[in-house]
């Protein structure tokens, strides 16, 4: 499961904000730990979500949009990079994560 323990609750809220914005029901369930990634396609989709979220957060920052009370979510995006990448690696989908990262 995606690990949003300790001080990473805000990272979870940021990820949920963008997953809801994208109307991405599977990713919402992953973030809420209601399901796990079950195959390579889902792993790839989660990796792609991270990069789509990163782009959206950069656009929000450029436009001065507050997300959860903050303009600029660089810290949380870095935490989410580690959380999502670490999760996919830990369940055997490091190759899918790396492929998506290389394509960006």
C-alpha angles and dihedrals in degrees: 000000000000107000113229095158127138114005094354097089090101089053088056091051091049091050091048090050092058096038088055091045089054091043088233104163097178092052091047089056090048092050091047089049091238090128142011132232104268105183146010093272092056091045090053091046091053091048091049089049090058093055093043088051091049091053092047092050091050090051090048090051092049090051094046092244115163115224114192089343097310135100106208120028100194094130092051093045089055090049090049091050088059095041097049096038092045092049094050092046092049093055096046102266100107090121092057091048092049093046092053091045091051092050093055 
